[in-house]
Amino acid sequence: MPVTYVLAKEFNVAANIIRAQVAPNQIGKLVVELSGDIDQLDAAIEWMRSRHVNVSYTLGEIAIDEDVCVHCGLCTGVCPTEALTLHPETYKLMFTRSRCIVCEQCIPTCPVQAISTNL
């Protein structure tokens, strides 16, 4: 089912795909950031649920364990919003929480498991 196409065409809702794990004829997972008029967003979510698409909202936050982090910067390369960056002088990891969309791409990238979700 062309979900993102229908969201744009029928509901005028923009779907920014953050992460996708989908395969034909199998259950998949799609993390998207939706934007548009609030009434259109509600209608689009109702439409997805009527098509048996499970919709959930991100309620958690990314947590970084400063005692474990080695400031290697690997997480910065996968962060789509640049919420994770390295300080240009100290090369210490900086986290701008307001930019984070909790896509969780940084979690499996961290070699020392310093990043997790805080629900």
Sine and cosine of phi, psi and omega as CSV:
sin_phi,cos_phi,sin_psi,cos_psi,sin_omega,cos_omega
0.00,0.00,0.77,-0.63,-0.02,-1.00
-0.99,0.16,0.96,0.28,-0.13,-0.99
-0.86,0.52,-0.77,0.64,-0.07,-1.00
-0.91,0.41,-0.54,0.84,0.05,-1.00
-0.90,0.43,-0.73,0.68,-0.01,-1.00
-0.90,0.43,-0.64,0.77,0.03,-1.00
-0.85,0.52,-0.68,0.74,-0.01,-1.00
-0.96,0.29,-0.73,0.68,-0.11,-0.99
-0.96,0.29,-0.75,0.66,-0.12,-0.99
-1.00,0.02,-0.48,0.88,-0.12,-0.99
-0.88,-0.48,-0.06,1.00,-0.04,-1.00
0.82,0.57,0.66,0.75,0.01,-1.00
-0.93,-0.37,0.78,-0.62,0.04,-1.00
-1.00,0.07,0.73,-0.69,0.02,-1.00
-0.88,-0.48,0.94,-0.33,0.05,-1.00
-1.00,-0.04,0.94,-0.33,-0.05,-1.00
-0.97,0.25,0.87,-0.49,0.00,-1.00
-1.00,-0.04,-0.71,0.71,0.00,-1.00
-0.47,-0.88,0.61,-0.80,0.01,-1.00
-0.66,-0.76,0.72,-0.69,0.13,-0.99
-0.75,-0.66,1.00,0.06,-0.07,-1.00
-0.74,-0.67,0.53,-0.85,0.06,-1.00
-0.56,-0.83,0.53,-0.85,-0.01,-1.00
-0.84,0.54,0.68,-0.73,0.06,-1.00
0.88,0.48,0.43,0.90,0.03,-1.00
-0.71,-0.71,0.33,-0.94,0.09,-1.00
-0.96,0.27,0.70,-0.71,-0.02,-1.00
-0.76,-0.65,-0.02,-1.00,0.00,-1.00
-0.70,-0.71,0.73,-0.68,-0.02,-1.00
-0.74,-0.67,0.83,-0.56,0.07,-1.00
-0.97,-0.26,0.89,-0.46,-0.03,-1.00
-0.76,-0.65,0.46,-0.89,0.14,-0.99
-0.96,-0.26,0.88,-0.47,-0.03,-1.00
-0.99,-0.16,0.63,-0.77,0.08,-1.00
-0.62,-0.79,0.57,-0.82,-0.02,-1.00
0.39,-0.92,-0.11,-0.99,0.05,-1.00
-0.88,0.47,0.67,-0.75,-0.10,-1.00
-0.85,0.52,-0.62,0.78,0.03,-1.00
-0.92,0.40,-0.61,0.79,0.03,-1.00
-0.93,0.36,-0.62,0.79,0.05,-1.00
-0.88,0.47,-0.71,0.70,0.02,-1.00
-0.88,0.48,-0.68,0.73,0.01,-1.00
-0.91,0.42,-0.63,0.77,0.00,-1.00
-0.91,0.41,-0.66,0.75,0.02,-1.00
-0.92,0.40,-0.65,0.76,0.06,-1.00
-0.88,0.48,-0.66,0.75,0.02,-1.00
-0.89,0.46,-0.70,0.72,0.01,-1.00
-0.88,0.47,-0.69,0.73,0.02,-1.00
-0.90,0.43,-0.58,0.82,0.03,-1.00
-0.92,0.39,-0.33,0.94,0.04,-1.00
-0.99,-0.15,0.28,0.96,0.04,-1.00
0.90,0.43,0.53,0.85,0.12,-0.99
-1.00,-0.09,0.88,-0.47,0.04,-1.00
-0.95,0.31,0.80,-0.60,-0.01,-1.00
-0.89,-0.46,0.77,-0.63,0.09,-1.00
-0.69,-0.72,0.43,-0.90,-0.03,-1.00
-0.98,-0.20,0.53,-0.85,0.05,-1.00
-0.98,0.21,0.88,-0.48,-0.01,-1.00
-0.92,-0.39,-0.30,0.95,-0.06,-1.00
-1.00,0.05,0.01,-1.00,0.05,-1.00
-0.72,-0.69,0.40,-0.92,0.10,-1.00
-0.98,0.20,0.71,-0.71,0.05,-1.00
-0.86,-0.51,0.69,-0.73,0.01,-1.00
-0.88,-0.47,0.84,-0.55,0.02,-1.00
-0.99,0.12,0.97,-0.24,-0.05,-1.00
-0.89,0.45,-0.45,0.89,0.00,-1.00
-0.97,0.26,-0.37,0.93,-0.05,-1.00
-0.98,-0.19,-0.56,0.83,-0.07,-1.00
-0.85,0.53,0.73,-0.68,0.02,-1.00
-0.96,-0.28,0.11,0.99,0.08,-1.00
0.85,0.53,0.64,0.77,-0.01,-1.00
-0.96,0.26,-0.43,0.90,0.04,-1.00
1.00,0.05,0.01,1.00,-0.01,-1.00
-0.86,0.51,-0.60,0.80,-0.02,-1.00
-0.91,0.42,-0.47,0.88,-0.03,-1.00
-0.92,0.39,-0.46,0.89,-0.02,-1.00
-0.96,0.28,-0.35,0.94,-0.02,-1.00
-0.96,-0.29,-0.09,1.00,-0.04,-1.00
-0.97,0.23,0.92,-0.38,-0.08,-1.00
-0.95,0.30,-0.29,0.96,-0.05,-1.00
-0.94,-0.34,0.05,1.00,-0.05,-1.00
0.85,0.52,0.58,0.82,0.12,-0.99
-0.95,0.30,-0.44,0.90,0.05,-1.00
-0.95,-0.31,0.86,-0.51,0.01,-1.00
-0.63,-0.78,0.27,-0.96,0.11,-0.99
-0.98,-0.22,0.69,-0.73,0.04,-1.00
-0.88,0.48,0.74,-0.67,-0.10,-1.00
-0.90,0.43,-0.37,0.93,-0.02,-1.00
-0.97,-0.23,-0.68,0.74,-0.08,-1.00
-1.00,-0.08,-0.28,0.96,-0.06,-1.00
0.86,0.51,0.47,0.88,0.10,-1.00
-1.00,0.00,0.56,-0.83,0.01,-1.00
-0.92,0.39,0.74,-0.68,0.08,-1.00
-0.88,-0.47,0.68,-0.73,-0.01,-1.00
-0.85,-0.53,0.89,-0.46,0.05,-1.00
-0.98,-0.18,1.00,-0.07,-0.11,-0.99
-0.83,0.56,-0.59,0.81,-0.05,-1.00
-0.91,0.41,-0.34,0.94,0.02,-1.00
-1.00,-0.02,-0.26,0.97,-0.10,-1.00
-0.96,0.28,0.74,-0.67,0.05,-1.00
-0.94,-0.33,0.19,0.98,0.05,-1.00
0.81,0.59,0.72,0.69,0.04,-1.00
-0.97,0.24,-0.32,0.95,0.06,-1.00
0.94,0.35,0.26,0.97,0.03,-1.00
-0.93,0.38,-0.43,0.90,-0.03,-1.00
-0.96,0.27,-0.45,0.89,-0.11,-0.99
-0.87,0.49,-0.81,0.58,0.00,-1.00
-0.95,0.31,-0.25,0.97,-0.01,-1.00
-0.98,0.20,-0.46,0.89,-0.07,-1.00
-0.93,0.36,0.88,-0.48,-0.06,-1.00
-0.95,0.30,-0.32,0.95,-0.03,-1.00
-0.93,-0.37,0.16,0.99,0.04,-1.00
0.82,0.57,0.72,0.70,0.02,-1.00
-1.00,0.04,-0.16,0.99,-0.07,-1.00
-0.92,-0.40,0.72,-0.70,0.02,-1.00
-0.51,-0.86,0.09,-1.00,0.11,-0.99
-0.99,-0.15,0.62,-0.79,0.00,-1.00
-0.93,-0.37,0.99,-0.14,-0.04,-1.00
-1.00,0.00,0.00,0.00,0.00,0.00
